[in-house]
Structure formats: structure tokens, C-alpha cells
Amino acid sequence: MTHALTRRTVLLALAAAALPVRAEVRSDAPAGSRRFAIEWLAFRQLGSLPRTGQAKTLPEVAAIPGRVEALSDKHYEFTNLKHVLTTHNYSVLCHVAWQAITPPNGRTTARLADLVAGDSALAGSIGVQRGQHLFLNVDTDFHAPNGVVYAIRDHRRIKFGEYHYFDHPAFGAIAQVRVVGDDQTAE
């Protein structure tokens, strides 16, 4: 018996294929956890470095095993932005992306040392904090060639998919947080 494809069958198949795939959160993650993709692109500002700006040493941050997973560069969305920066003579210090499993009313922190391959002039951590709103907690240091350590310390409310610029006279960074899966309601 041969089944003819009807327009209805084709439309139902296409509709099913277009439904978002719900991201699986690890079974050992706290109930209600969500998965976020974070991309971070840091660069040295143009011009001479400021003479002052020595930052206090960052305390060691403990990462929770299984909550942060580095993403390969095929998941990067800042590739064109990185190209524009380098063509305008900015030095890219760090370009990384990762997924963070974050519980409700909780925080998941990624250590740059765990995400950046090789030696990096950047150190510190970036955390995603969920509550009534979503926040990005940035504690990063730029160890400049002149021996001075410059810091960005920021706790900022963010919205999904928007670019967020973190500024310092010595270096800057652009971040974006995307929801992985179908939960687009929290901000």
C-alpha cells in the first residue's frame, strides 16, 4: 500500500521540525535549572595604557563541577565583531564561549583560566546570576605588559541576546547571554 504525501502531512512534519528542542539539563543539577550560553570577547583599548590602575588580587573562585562547559568556536557569534576589531588595530585578549547551568535564585561562575587555552593576559571569572532578573557578574583582570593589573568589576542586569559592553581605559569586553532551549521568559 502506497501512502501519498498530503499537504497536511508535509505541513505537520515541517511544524514538528521547527519546534525548539528543549535543552537537557543534567540530572544532578538543581530542580528548575536553566542552560545559558555566554560569549565573551575582551580586547585591549587603543592608545597608551594608563599609568595607574593596579587592581587588588582576585580571590580564587571555586567552580561547581558540571555547571560550566566550554563551547567550541563553531558556536561563536562574535566572529565578525572580532574581525572588525582586529582590522581597526584592536588586540583581542580573549574570545570564549561556554554554557552555564544555573539554578533558580542561584549563580554559576566560570573561571577564565578554565576556558582560555594557553597563557592569557586575562584572569578572573564571569558569573550568571538568576533571580527576579538575570545578572552578569564580571571580575576580570588584565595583566598588561607594563606590569600593571587593570580590573573590571561589574554587576549588571542583562537581557537575553543583547550586547553588553564593559569598559575600562586599558581594556574592554563585550558579552552576550543567550538561552539554550525554549525558556525565553526570564530576564
N, C-alpha and C positions, 0 to 999 in steps of 0.2 A: 504494500500500500504506500503510495507516494503522497507526501504532505506538501501542499503548495504553501509557500510563504505568503501570508496575507499582510496587508499594510499594518493591521493592528498588531500582529506578531512582531513585525520588524520594529514598530514604534515602542512596544513594550520592552523588547530586548535593548534598544538604544537607551530608553529611560533607565532601565536597571543598570546599564553600564555607566551611566552618568552620575549615579548616586555616589556621594562621598563614601570612601572607605573609612570606617571608624578605626582610629589607631589603637592598637592593643597596648594597654599599659601593663607593665609587669605585674604578675600576680602577687608579688611580695611588696608592691607599692601600697601606700595608704589608700583606703577607700576614697573615691572621688578625685583621685589624682588626674591631672591632665598633662599632655605632652606638648611642649613648645619647642620650636626651632628658633635659635638665636644666631644671628650673624653679626660679626664684629670686625670692623676694618679700622685700624689705627694707623696714623701717618704723622710724620714729623712736619711741623709748620715750616713755611719758607722763612728765610732770613736767619739772622744770628740768634743763638739761644740766649734767653735771659740769664743774667749773672746770678740771680737769686732764685730760690725755689726749692731748696733742699727739703725733701719730704721726710716725715718720720717713717721709720721702718714699719712695714706692714706686718701684722701678726700672722702666723701660719694659720691657714684656713683648712679645716678638715672637710674633705669631700665625702658624701654619703655614697658608698659603693652602689653601682647600678642605677644611679639617678641621672648621671651625665654621660652622654655618648657622643663622641666626636663624629662629625659628618664629613664625608669626602667632598672634594671640590666640585663634584657634579651637582651638589645641592646648593652651591653658592649662587646668590642672585646679585651680588655686588661686583661681578666680574667686569662689567662695563664701567662702573664707577671707579674701580681700581685702575683701569686703563686710562681713564680721563685724568685721574690724579697723577699718575706717572708721566703722562705726556705733558703735564703742566709742572713738572720737576719736583713733585712731592715724593718723598721717600716713604714707601709703605713699610711700617714697622711690624704689622701683624694683620693677617686676614684669616679668620677661623669661623667655623660654624659648628654648632652642636645642638643636640636635643637634650632637654631637661624635663624630667618627670617631676612635677611639682604638686604637692598635696594642697587641698583647700586650706586656707589660712596658714600656709607654710611657705618655706623658702628653699630653693635649690641653688646651690652655689657651684660654679665651675671655676676651677683654678686654671689660669692661663698656662702654667707650667705643664699641666696635663694635656693641653690642647695644641700647643705650639711645638712643632718639630725643631730640634736643634737649639742652638743658643738664640736667645731673643733679648732685645733691649727692653722688652716689656715684662713686667711681673705683676702679680696680683690676682684679683678674682672679680667675677661678674655674677650677680645673683638675680634670679627671678623670684619675686615675692608675690604670692596670691593672697588676696583678702577681698574686701569690698571692691577694690580696684587692683590693677596689676602694676607693679613697680619694678624698675631695674635698679639694682644696687651696684654701683661701679666703684671699685677700689683698685686702681691701676697705677703703676709707677713706670716712668720712662727713665731708664738709666742711660743718660746721654754720654757721648764720647768725652765731653768736658769734665766728667766725674760728678756732675750734679744730678740728683734724682728729682724729677718733676712728677707731680701726682695729680690725678683726677680722682676726687672723692665726690660722688653724687648719688643721691637717692631721688629718683624721678618717677612720677606716674607716667605710664606709657599706654599707647593704644596699639592694637594689633596691626601689623602691616605698614605702619608709618615709620619714616626715617627719624631717628633721634640723634642729634649732634651733641657731642660732648667736647667742650672747648677748653684749651689751655694755651698760653702763649708759646709753649715749646712743642706741644703735640695735640692732636685732636683725634676723635674717633666718631664713627657713625655706626649705629646699631639698629637692628630691626628684630622684632619678635613676631613670629607667625605661629598660629595654632596648627598643630598637626592633628588631623582628624576633622570631626564635624562640630566641635564646640567653638562657636564664634561669638558667644553671648557675653562672656566676661570681658571687662576692660580694666 
